[in-house]
Amino acid sequence: MSKRGYMLEKENKRGIIEQFRINEKDSGSVEVQIALITKRLNLLTEHLKLYSQDRYSRHALLKLVGKQKTLLAYLRKTNPESYHSLVAKLSLGK
């Protein structure tokens, strides 16, 4: 685990990118970004369960939720099939 329990390690990040990328050279598509944000949100949520008074992390969590919501809306608008498969893979319950 990294110094901060709510940060992604390189190996975890690479694994997520490989799992959600569209082609071999893809590392920043909307799908990959949403998957990385979702993983980070899960880590931040676990961190905040232990340290509920950590206002910096709570602020970061809220910013990430907004970014995830924006990216999901964009993906839903541009590629609905990909949106539905990604939501199912990440079990977001949308």
C-alpha positions as CSV (number, residue, x, y, z in Angstrom):
1,M,0.0,0.0,0.0
2,S,1.2,3.5,-0.7
3,K,2.1,6.1,1.9
4,R,-1.4,7.4,1.8
5,G,-4.0,4.6,1.9
6,Y,-6.2,6.4,-0.6
7,M,-3.7,6.8,-3.5
8,L,-3.4,4.4,-6.4
9,E,-0.1,2.6,-6.8
10,K,1.5,2.2,-10.2
11,E,0.8,-1.5,-10.5
12,N,-2.9,-1.0,-9.7
13,K,-3.1,1.8,-12.1
14,R,-1.5,-0.2,-14.9
15,G,-3.9,-3.1,-14.2
16,I,-6.9,-0.9,-14.4
17,I,-5.7,0.7,-17.6
18,E,-5.1,-2.7,-19.2
19,Q,-8.5,-3.9,-18.2
20,F,-10.5,-0.9,-19.5
21,R,-8.5,0.3,-22.5
22,I,-10.0,0.3,-25.9
23,N,-6.8,-0.6,-27.9
24,E,-3.2,-1.3,-27.2
25,K,-2.1,2.4,-27.1
26,D,-5.0,3.7,-25.1
27,S,-4.3,5.1,-21.7
28,G,-6.6,8.1,-21.3
29,S,-10.0,7.3,-22.9
30,V,-13.1,8.2,-21.0
31,E,-13.6,4.6,-20.0
32,V,-10.1,4.4,-18.5
33,Q,-10.6,7.7,-16.7
34,I,-13.9,6.7,-15.2
35,A,-12.4,3.4,-14.0
36,L,-9.4,5.1,-12.4
37,I,-11.7,7.7,-10.7
38,T,-14.0,4.9,-9.4
39,K,-11.1,3.0,-7.9
40,R,-9.8,6.1,-6.3
41,L,-13.3,7.0,-4.9
42,N,-13.5,3.5,-3.4
43,L,-10.1,4.0,-1.7
44,L,-11.1,7.5,-0.4
45,T,-14.3,6.1,0.9
46,E,-12.5,3.5,2.9
47,H,-10.0,6.1,4.2
48,L,-12.8,8.4,5.3
49,K,-14.5,5.5,7.2
50,L,-11.3,5.4,9.4
51,Y,-10.6,9.1,9.4
52,S,-13.9,10.9,9.3
53,Q,-12.5,14.3,10.3
54,D,-10.1,14.4,7.3
55,R,-11.6,17.4,5.5
56,Y,-8.9,17.5,2.7
57,S,-9.8,14.0,1.7
58,R,-13.5,14.7,1.9
59,H,-13.0,17.7,-0.4
60,A,-11.0,15.5,-2.8
61,L,-13.8,12.9,-2.7
62,L,-16.5,15.4,-3.6
63,K,-14.4,16.8,-6.5
64,L,-13.9,13.3,-7.9
65,V,-17.6,12.5,-7.6
66,G,-18.3,15.6,-9.7
67,K,-15.7,14.7,-12.3
68,Q,-16.9,11.1,-12.5
69,K,-20.5,12.3,-13.0
70,T,-19.4,14.6,-15.8
71,L,-17.4,11.9,-17.6
72,L,-20.3,9.4,-17.2
73,A,-22.8,12.0,-18.7
74,Y,-20.4,12.5,-21.6
75,L,-20.0,8.8,-22.2
76,R,-23.7,8.2,-22.0
77,K,-24.3,11.0,-24.6
78,T,-21.6,9.9,-27.0
79,N,-21.5,6.1,-26.7
80,P,-24.5,4.6,-24.9
81,E,-23.4,1.0,-25.4
82,S,-20.0,1.6,-23.9
83,Y,-21.7,3.5,-21.0
84,H,-23.9,0.6,-20.1
85,S,-21.1,-2.0,-20.3
86,L,-18.8,0.2,-18.2
87,V,-21.5,0.8,-15.5
88,A,-22.1,-2.9,-15.4
89,K,-18.4,-3.7,-15.1
90,L,-17.8,-1.2,-12.3
91,S,-21.2,-2.0,-10.7
92,L,-22.0,1.7,-10.3
93,G,-25.8,1.0,-10.1
94,K,-26.8,3.8,-12.5
